[in-house]
Amino acid sequence: MTMSQRLLATLRKEITWRHVGLILGLTAVGLFGAWAGVTLGAQRTDVVGPLTVTSKVSFSLTGDTVVDVPPLGTIVLDTHDGPLALHAQVESLDADVTQGALSGGSLDTNLDEVPDQVRGLLLRSYLQALVAAVVGATLAVLVVWRRRRWALMTAAVTAGVLVLGAAAGAATWNDRALAQPRYTGLLVFVPRVVGDAGTIVTNFKAYGQQLGALVSNVAQLSAAASTLPSLNNTAGDIRALHVSDIHLNPNVWPILRAVIDQYNVDVVLDTGDIADHGTSLENRLLAPIASLGVPYVYIRGNHDSTTTASAIAAMDNATVLNDTVAEVAGLTIAGAADPRFTPDKSTVSSDTAVVDSGVQLADVIAKSPQDVDLAMVHDPGAAEPLTGVVPLVLAGHVHKREEVQLGDGTTLLVEGSTGGAGLRALESEDPTPLMFSVLYFDRTTHDLQARDDFTLGGLGVASAEVNRVIENGSPQ
């Protein structure tokens, strides 16, 4: 018998099913004790700036940090990966801060200390969770088996696992998470208080003032969408509202007016399919464009006819692009109409005519005496020929939001259906959400700095969400 065979035989004698069952039992009891310890003992209350915050740590597969601001909504931050997540809830706001915000005065608190307070809160919360988990696992083993040695072993293993988990969280820490929060509920209106795109992350004071106004005005939450205070637009950015595939949905226009007013939008960019069948009877539903109060740049989609385009072109604030370039609201914009008019037929992005329209628009841009900041096409299939020709291409058509890096410094942003697919949404069992985005351009360089992607529940769904996205190379 070889040495390896003798070792294997010895292990078979030593390791019995009883040992395996004991190990599994210790693991199960230890896990239950750790979970109970974290659930009962990993909660604390701290003061962060003007806020009183209750926080707790829980086991999680995804990690993340979730901040509840009742009754306004939730902020989700993709700060780190599991196995521990931090859940915080704002309990109260200092009354003096609220009064100062409402009166327009300065905040009587040092917001410069907030980042250090947040880091301290995270460290204390995780240390408390570690202690609670170890104590819970140890007590659970002692109660079940009354073996001190086994309890100490369980404590050591639990501590080791959690330390490794914390290390994993630190290794996957996302510095950009604070710059890219996901809002739900009434908090979807918070990002509009940010000034120019270069100071999105640092404008803590504006957020504090906004929160003060919100918390003190709970009784009027039903009217918050139209009454929340907003900051004036600054010289630091140009704000464009990207919409697409409205499909005659009349409910869209009040929403767009509110967004334009509250976010100080400079221009609306419509990448087509504003109509459904392109008939002259549909044109009366396009009249609200003239009352939006900002320039409206439009290209035809495959559901829009030349009659549709003519009706929009007749409006004083509208610009219709068709293999042309125009300067609107400080941006130089090129646009091409979808070469098809197929309101009752399915289309594919690989159509030769679609690709050729992109090639033709690239030629128009190349001949332009001005540097073009962005191009507008309806079908994303027309975007490929614009790679390396223009830094940004906007599209729609597919009713699904997407960002694609085409290469050579060109980004394609495909917008979902701003009209929730219009009446066509009734044909689907699942409602199509309403989607639109506010784009922030640097006023000097005209580079895209950031965007807020809005998603509103479709027919019969009452929900609202906005995601802040910082573009690569933008200041944080």
KAKA-V801409 format. One record per residue. RES is the residue in one small letter. PHI is phi in degrees with one decimal (NA if undefined). PSI is psi in whole degrees, 0 to 359 (NA if undefined). BURIAL is 1 if it has 16 or more other ideal C-beta (glycine too) atoms within 10 Angstrom, else 0. Layout:
[[RES | PHI | PSI | BURIAL] [RES | PHI | PSI | BURIAL]]
This chain:
[[m | NA | 129 | 0] [t | -74.5 | 169 | 0] [m | -63.8 | 319 | 0] [s | -64.7 | 324 | 0] [q | -68.6 | 322 | 0] [r | -65.1 | 318 | 0] [l | -62.4 | 318 | 0] [l | -64.4 | 320 | 0] [a | -64.9 | 321 | 0] [t | -62.9 | 316 | 0] [l | -63.0 | 324 | 0] [r | -64.7 | 326 | 0] [k | -72.7 | 321 | 0] [e | -77.6 | 320 | 0] [i | -95.6 | 107 | 0] [t | -109.2 | 171 | 0] [w | -61.4 | 333 | 0] [r | -64.9 | 319 | 0] [h | -65.4 | 318 | 0] [v | -61.3 | 316 | 0] [g | -62.8 | 322 | 0] [l | -65.3 | 316 | 0] [i | -62.4 | 316 | 0] [l | -63.7 | 321 | 0] [g | -65.2 | 316 | 0] [l | -60.7 | 319 | 1] [t | -62.8 | 314 | 0] [a | -64.5 | 314 | 0] [v | -66.0 | 319 | 1] [g | -62.6 | 317 | 1] [l | -63.1 | 317 | 1] [f | -62.6 | 316 | 0] [g | -64.2 | 320 | 1] [a | -64.1 | 317 | 1] [w | -62.7 | 315 | 1] [a | -63.0 | 319 | 1] [g | -63.1 | 316 | 1] [v | -66.7 | 319 | 1] [t | -63.7 | 319 | 1] [l | -91.0 | 331 | 0] [g | -116.2 | 358 | 1] [a | -103.9 | 46 | 1] [q | -122.4 | 145 | 1] [r | -155.3 | 163 | 0] [t | -123.0 | 130 | 0] [d | -135.2 | 164 | 1] [v | -106.6 | 123 | 0] [v | -122.3 | 108 | 1] [g | 59.1 | 233 | 1] [p | -87.7 | 5 | 1] [l | -106.6 | 144 | 1] [t | -100.9 | 121 | 0] [v | -122.5 | 130 | 1] [t | -100.3 | 128 | 0] [s | -130.0 | 154 | 1] [k | -148.4 | 155 | 1] [v | -109.9 | 141 | 1] [s | -138.1 | 159 | 0] [f | -72.8 | 143 | 1] [s | -155.2 | 150 | 1] [l | -87.0 | 339 | 0] [t | -110.5 | 348 | 0] [g | 75.3 | 230 | 1] [d | 77.2 | 164 | 1] [t | -125.3 | 127 | 1] [v | -118.3 | 128 | 1] [v | -118.5 | 118 | 1] [d | -93.3 | 133 | 1] [v | -123.2 | 77 | 1] [p | -68.6 | 142 | 0] [p | -97.2 | 25 | 0] [l | -84.9 | 329 | 1] [g | 148.0 | 202 | 1] [t | -136.6 | 146 | 1] [i | -117.4 | 124 | 1] [v | -111.4 | 129 | 1] [l | -119.5 | 126 | 1] [d | -83.8 | 69 | 1] [t | -78.8 | 326 | 1] [h | -164.8 | 169 | 1] [d | -94.0 | 169 | 1] [g | -58.3 | 180 | 0] [p | -101.0 | 9 | 1] [l | -119.9 | 138 | 1] [a | -122.2 | 148 | 1] [l | -106.4 | 127 | 1] [h | -119.0 | 119 | 1] [a | -120.3 | 147 | 1] [q | -132.1 | 129 | 1] [v | -77.1 | 116 | 1] [e | -88.7 | 322 | 0] [s | -160.8 | 161 | 0] [l | -120.2 | 136 | 1] [d | -52.4 | 129 | 1] [a | -60.5 | 323 | 0] [d | -65.3 | 322 | 0] [v | -65.6 | 317 | 1] [t | -60.2 | 314 | 1] [q | -62.8 | 319 | 0] [g | -64.5 | 320 | 1] [a | -65.9 | 318 | 1] [l | -68.8 | 327 | 0] [s | -85.0 | 355 | 0] [g | 83.9 | 6 | 0] [g | -84.1 | 184 | 0] [s | -80.6 | 158 | 0] [l | -81.3 | 127 | 1] [d | -86.2 | 56 | 0] [t | -155.0 | 149 | 1] [n | -88.9 | 97 | 0] [l | -73.4 | 347 | 0] [d | -65.0 | 337 | 0] [e | -83.2 | 349 | 0] [v | -60.4 | 313 | 1] [p | -56.8 | 318 | 0] [d | -66.3 | 323 | 0] [q | -66.2 | 322 | 1] [v | -66.0 | 316 | 1] [r | -62.3 | 319 | 0] [g | -63.1 | 321 | 0] [l | -61.8 | 316 | 1] [l | -60.9 | 313 | 1] [l | -63.3 | 313 | 0] [r | -65.1 | 321 | 0] [s | -64.8 | 316 | 1] [y | -71.6 | 323 | 1] [l | -64.6 | 318 | 0] [q | -63.5 | 320 | 1] [a | -64.0 | 321 | 1] [l | -61.1 | 311 | 1] [v | -62.9 | 316 | 1] [a | -62.8 | 319 | 1] [a | -66.3 | 317 | 1] [v | -64.6 | 315 | 1] [v | -63.0 | 316 | 1] [g | -62.6 | 315 | 1] [a | -64.5 | 319 | 1] [t | -64.6 | 313 | 1] [l | -63.8 | 322 | 1] [a | -62.5 | 317 | 1] [v | -68.0 | 320 | 1] [l | -63.5 | 320 | 1] [v | -66.2 | 320 | 0] [v | -79.2 | 316 | 1] [w | -113.3 | 342 | 1] [r | 56.1 | 37 | 0] [r | -115.0 | 112 | 0] [r | -63.0 | 320 | 0] [r | -62.0 | 315 | 0] [w | -64.0 | 322 | 1] [a | -64.2 | 318 | 1] [l | -65.7 | 321 | 0] [m | -62.8 | 317 | 0] [t | -63.0 | 320 | 1] [a | -61.6 | 317 | 1] [a | -65.2 | 315 | 0] [v | -64.0 | 316 | 1] [t | -60.9 | 314 | 1] [a | -61.2 | 317 | 1] [g | -62.2 | 315 | 0] [v | -61.9 | 316 | 1] [l | -69.0 | 325 | 1] [v | -64.7 | 317 | 0] [l | -63.7 | 321 | 0] [g | -63.9 | 318 | 1] [a | -63.9 | 321 | 1] [a | -63.8 | 321 | 0] [a | -63.5 | 319 | 1] [g | -63.1 | 319 | 1] [a | -65.6 | 322 | 0] [a | -67.9 | 331 | 0] [t | -101.8 | 14 | 0] [w | -58.6 | 134 | 0] [n | -107.6 | 104 | 1] [d | -64.1 | 336 | 0] [r | -85.9 | 357 | 0] [a | -61.1 | 319 | 1] [l | -65.2 | 336 | 1] [a | -87.6 | 350 | 1] [q | -130.4 | 61 | 1] [p | -74.6 | 159 | 1] [r | -114.4 | 120 | 1] [y | -101.0 | 147 | 1] [t | -132.4 | 164 | 1] [g | 71.3 | 206 | 1] [l | -68.1 | 346 | 1] [l | -68.1 | 353 | 1] [v | -61.4 | 343 | 1] [f | -91.7 | 359 | 1] [v | -67.1 | 318 | 1] [p | -59.5 | 339 | 1] [r | -67.2 | 347 | 1] [v | -79.1 | 351 | 1] [v | -71.1 | 143 | 1] [g | -78.8 | 236 | 1] [d | -75.4 | 160 | 1] [a | -64.0 | 336 | 1] [g | -74.9 | 349 | 1] [t | -121.0 | 26 | 0] [i | -57.3 | 317 | 1] [v | -81.3 | 330 | 1] [t | -90.3 | 354 | 0] [n | -84.1 | 58 | 0] [f | -64.8 | 326 | 0] [k | -63.3 | 318 | 0] [a | -62.0 | 318 | 1] [y | -62.2 | 320 | 0] [g | -64.1 | 317 | 1] [q | -64.1 | 319 | 1] [q | -62.9 | 316 | 1] [l | -63.8 | 322 | 1] [g | -61.3 | 318 | 1] [a | -66.4 | 322 | 1] [l | -67.4 | 310 | 1] [v | -63.5 | 325 | 1] [s | -80.0 | 355 | 1] [n | -121.1 | 33 | 1] [v | -58.7 | 326 | 0] [a | -65.1 | 342 | 0] [q | -113.2 | 27 | 0] [l | -61.8 | 331 | 0] [s | -63.7 | 335 | 0] [a | -106.2 | 13 | 0] [a | -63.1 | 326 | 0] [a | -60.1 | 331 | 1] [s | -106.0 | 349 | 0] [t | -113.3 | 353 | 0] [l | -61.9 | 139 | 1] [p | -69.1 | 152 | 1] [s | -137.4 | 157 | 0] [l | -90.0 | 151 | 1] [n | -69.4 | 150 | 0] [n | -64.0 | 146 | 1] [t | -104.3 | 174 | 0] [a | -78.1 | 1 | 0] [g | -89.3 | 346 | 0] [d | -149.0 | 161 | 1] [i | -113.8 | 129 | 1] [r | -110.2 | 124 | 1] [a | -119.1 | 138 | 1] [l | -101.4 | 113 | 1] [h | -92.5 | 120 | 1] [v | -126.6 | 159 | 1] [s | -163.6 | 153 | 1] [d | 53.0 | 53 | 1] [i | -69.5 | 326 | 1] [h | 50.5 | 45 | 1] [l | 66.1 | 15 | 1] [n | -68.8 | 111 | 1] [p | -70.4 | 341 | 0] [n | -73.5 | 349 | 0] [v | -70.3 | 322 | 1] [w | -64.8 | 317 | 1] [p | -60.6 | 325 | 0] [i | -65.7 | 315 | 1] [l | -65.1 | 322 | 1] [r | -60.4 | 316 | 1] [a | -63.1 | 317 | 0] [v | -66.0 | 317 | 1] [i | -59.3 | 315 | 1] [d | -70.4 | 315 | 0] [q | -77.3 | 333 | 1] [y | -103.8 | 6 | 1] [n | 52.6 | 50 | 1] [v | -69.2 | 139 | 1] [d | -93.9 | 331 | 1] [v | -157.1 | 147 | 1] [v | -104.8 | 133 | 1] [l | -115.4 | 114 | 1] [d | -111.4 | 116 | 1] [t | -95.4 | 31 | 1] [g | 99.9 | 176 | 1] [d | 58.6 | 47 | 1] [i | -77.0 | 335 | 1] [a | -102.5 | 183 | 1] [d | -115.9 | 314 | 1] [h | -125.8 | 1 | 0] [g | 70.1 | 23 | 1] [t | -85.4 | 159 | 0] [s | -66.0 | 331 | 0] [l | -64.3 | 331 | 0] [e | -73.9 | 340 | 1] [n | -62.8 | 331 | 1] [r | -63.3 | 335 | 0] [l | -78.7 | 354 | 0] [l | -95.2 | 357 | 1] [a | -56.5 | 327 | 0] [p | -57.5 | 341 | 0] [i | -56.0 | 319 | 1] [a | -66.1 | 340 | 0] [s | -102.6 | 8 | 0] [l | -71.7 | 336 | 1] [g | 84.6 | 4 | 0] [v | -138.3 | 161 | 1] [p | -60.4 | 147 | 1] [y | -127.0 | 113 | 1] [v | -103.7 | 130 | 1] [y | -138.1 | 145 | 1] [i | -126.8 | 153 | 1] [r | -75.2 | 140 | 1] [g | -100.8 | 181 | 1] [n | -74.0 | 351 | 1] [h | -97.5 | 358 | 1] [d | -105.2 | 136 | 1] [s | -97.9 | 175 | 1] [t | -65.3 | 333 | 0] [t | -64.1 | 319 | 0] [t | -60.6 | 312 | 1] [a | -63.5 | 321 | 1] [s | -63.9 | 320 | 0] [a | -63.5 | 320 | 1] [i | -72.2 | 319 | 1] [a | -61.6 | 334 | 0] [a | -73.6 | 349 | 0] [m | -83.1 | 140 | 1] [d | -61.9 | 328 | 0] [n | -95.4 | 7 | 1] [a | -106.2 | 145 | 1] [t | -127.9 | 123 | 1] [v | -104.2 | 123 | 1] [l | -102.4 | 134 | 1] [n | -147.2 | 88 | 0] [d | 57.1 | 42 | 0] [t | -134.4 | 167 | 1] [v | -124.3 | 138 | 1] [a | -142.6 | 149 | 0] [e | -100.6 | 118 | 0] [v | -134.8 | 129 | 1] [a | 55.1 | 33 | 1] [g | 88.3 | 354 | 0] [l | -108.1 | 141 | 1] [t | -96.2 | 117 | 1] [i | -123.0 | 133 | 1] [a | -110.9 | 148 | 1] [g | -152.2 | 151 | 1] [a | -136.0 | 140 | 1] [a | -75.4 | 153 | 1] [d | -64.9 | 131 | 1] [p | -71.9 | 353 | 1] [r | -105.4 | 151 | 1] [f | -128.1 | 94 | 1] [t | -135.2 | 63 | 0] [p | -64.1 | 337 | 1] [d | -112.7 | 13 | 0] [k | -129.1 | 151 | 0] [s | -75.0 | 153 | 0] [t | -132.2 | 159 | 1] [v | -126.9 | 148 | 0] [s | -72.5 | 345 | 0] [s | -86.1 | 3 | 0] [d | -53.1 | 134 | 1] [t | -57.8 | 320 | 0] [a | -62.5 | 324 | 0] [v | -66.6 | 312 | 1] [v | -62.6 | 318 | 1] [d | -62.6 | 325 | 0] [s | -65.5 | 326 | 1] [g | -67.3 | 321 | 1] [v | -62.8 | 317 | 0] [q | -65.9 | 320 | 0] [l | -67.1 | 323 | 1] [a | -60.5 | 322 | 1] [d | -66.7 | 321 | 0] [v | -61.8 | 317 | 1] [i | -65.7 | 319 | 1] [a | -62.3 | 328 | 0] [k | -88.2 | 356 | 0] [s | -70.7 | 135 | 0] [p | -71.3 | 345 | 0] [q | -107.3 | 150 | 0] [d | -70.2 | 127 | 0] [v | -87.8 | 130 | 1] [d | -83.5 | 325 | 1] [l | -158.2 | 156 | 1] [a | -119.9 | 149 | 1] [m | -120.3 | 123 | 1] [v | -130.9 | 161 | 1] [h | -87.5 | 306 | 1] [d | -90.4 | 128 | 1] [p | -55.9 | 338 | 1] [g | -62.4 | 341 | 1] [a | -86.0 | 356 | 1] [a | -81.7 | 329 | 1] [e | -55.5 | 316 | 1] [p | -65.2 | 348 | 1] [l | -91.3 | 3 | 1] [t | -60.7 | 126 | 1] [g | 79.1 | 353 | 0] [v | -92.2 | 326 | 1] [v | -144.5 | 146 | 1] [p | -71.8 | 336 | 1] [l | -141.2 | 134 | 1] [v | -123.7 | 132 | 1] [l | -108.4 | 140 | 1] [a | -148.6 | 178 | 1] [g | -148.5 | 235 | 1] [h | 75.7 | 316 | 1] [v | -90.1 | 357 | 1] [h | 61.1 | 30 | 1] [k | -146.8 | 130 | 0] [r | -76.9 | 139 | 1] [e | -158.7 | 146 | 0] [e | -117.7 | 129 | 0] [v | -129.9 | 130 | 0] [q | -88.9 | 108 | 0] [l | -77.0 | 340 | 1] [g | 107.0 | 166 | 0] [d | 53.5 | 34 | 0] [g | 78.4 | 16 | 0] [t | -109.3 | 129 | 1] [t | -112.3 | 135 | 1] [l | -106.9 | 123 | 1] [l | -111.3 | 114 | 1] [v | -101.2 | 123 | 1] [e | -90.8 | 148 | 1] [g | -74.2 | 191 | 1] [s | -83.9 | 113 | 1] [t | -66.3 | 334 | 1] [g | -93.9 | 10 | 1] [g | 58.9 | 34 | 1] [a | 69.6 | 8 | 1] [g | 61.4 | 217 | 1] [l | -66.0 | 340 | 0] [r | -66.3 | 341 | 1] [a | -62.9 | 335 | 1] [l | -68.9 | 342 | 0] [e | -79.9 | 346 | 0] [s | -105.0 | 144 | 0] [e | -68.9 | 322 | 0] [d | -97.1 | 129 | 0] [p | -65.4 | 142 | 0] [t | -83.8 | 126 | 1] [p | -69.9 | 155 | 1] [l | -87.8 | 127 | 1] [m | -129.0 | 140 | 1] [f | -160.4 | 165 | 1] [s | -139.7 | 143 | 1] [v | -100.0 | 122 | 1] [l | -103.6 | 135 | 1] [y | -109.4 | 114 | 1] [f | -106.6 | 139 | 1] [d | -65.0 | 131 | 1] [r | -69.5 | 335 | 1] [t | -89.0 | 308 | 0] [t | -90.0 | 342 | 0] [h | 64.9 | 17 | 1] [d | -75.1 | 144 | 0] [l | -73.1 | 120 | 1] [q | -96.2 | 320 | 1] [a | -164.3 | 169 | 1] [r | -151.1 | 153 | 1] [d | -112.5 | 115 | 1] [d | -94.5 | 117 | 1] [f | -97.9 | 139 | 1] [t | -135.0 | 117 | 1] [l | -111.5 | 144 | 1] [g | -58.7 | 143 | 0] [g | -79.1 | 206 | 1] [l | -55.4 | 123 | 1] [g | 77.5 | 7 | 0] [v | -119.2 | 119 | 0] [a | -99.7 | 91 | 0] [s | -151.1 | 157 | 0] [a | -152.4 | 138 | 1] [e | -149.8 | 144 | 1] [v | -136.7 | 134 | 1] [n | -111.8 | 128 | 1] [r | -87.7 | 127 | 1] [v | -122.7 | 124 | 1] [i | -93.6 | 125 | 1] [e | -74.1 | 151 | 1] [n | -58.8 | 135 | 0] [g | 86.3 | 357 | 0] [s | -83.5 | 152 | 1] [p | -65.1 | 146 | 0] [q | -106.1 | NA | 0]]
